[in-house]
Amino acid sequence: MRAISSSVSVRLYHLDDSGEGGAATTLFYGPLGEAMMLAAQEPEEVQAGLYLATENDVVAYLDLDD
């Protein structure tokens, strides 16, 4: 498992898979720590579609929240 700093820049986005092909909506660009706090404030049904992207990886928010 990789270790990353809470200050690394990430893109927090919601992937809506309803409809044709789905859509990715960016919610935040900035430090991982802040992105995690914002994601935690979203309702559970939204959290299920949240992803964090760094320059090297994409990970589901719920995979990090555990």
C-alpha positions in Angstrom: 0.0 0.0 0.0 1.3 3.4 -0.9 1.6 6.1 1.7 0.8 9.7 0.6 0.7 13.0 2.4 -2.5 14.7 3.3 -1.2 17.8 1.4 -0.8 16.0 -2.0 -3.0 17.6 -4.6 -6.0 15.6 -5.7 -9.1 15.9 -7.8 -12.3 14.8 -6.0 -15.0 13.9 -8.4 -18.4 12.2 -8.5 -19.0 9.6 -11.2 -22.7 9.4 -12.0 -23.3 6.1 -13.8 -27.0 6.8 -14.3 -28.0 7.7 -17.8 -26.1 7.1 -21.0 -22.4 6.6 -20.3 -22.4 8.5 -17.0 -20.7 11.7 -16.2 -17.8 12.8 -14.0 -18.4 16.0 -12.1 -15.4 17.6 -10.4 -16.2 18.7 -6.8 -12.8 19.9 -5.6 -9.2 20.4 -6.6 -6.7 20.7 -3.7 -5.1 18.9 -0.8 -6.1 15.3 0.0 -6.9 16.2 3.6 -9.4 18.8 2.6 -10.9 16.6 -0.1 -11.4 13.8 2.4 -13.2 16.2 4.8 -15.5 17.4 2.0 -16.2 13.9 0.8 -17.2 12.9 4.4 -19.8 15.6 4.4 -21.6 14.1 1.4 -24.6 11.8 1.8 -23.8 8.0 1.7 -25.4 7.6 -1.7 -23.1 10.3 -3.2 -20.0 8.9 -1.3 -20.5 5.6 -3.2 -19.7 7.5 -6.5 -16.8 9.6 -5.2 -13.2 9.1 -6.5 -9.9 10.8 -5.8 -7.4 11.2 -8.5 -3.7 12.1 -8.1 -1.3 12.4 -11.0 -0.6 8.6 -10.7 -3.7 7.0 -9.3 -7.4 7.0 -9.0 -9.1 5.4 -6.0 -12.7 5.2 -4.7 -13.3 7.4 -1.7 -14.9 4.5 0.2 -11.7 2.5 -0.3 -9.7 5.2 1.5 -12.3 5.9 4.2 -12.1 2.5 5.8 
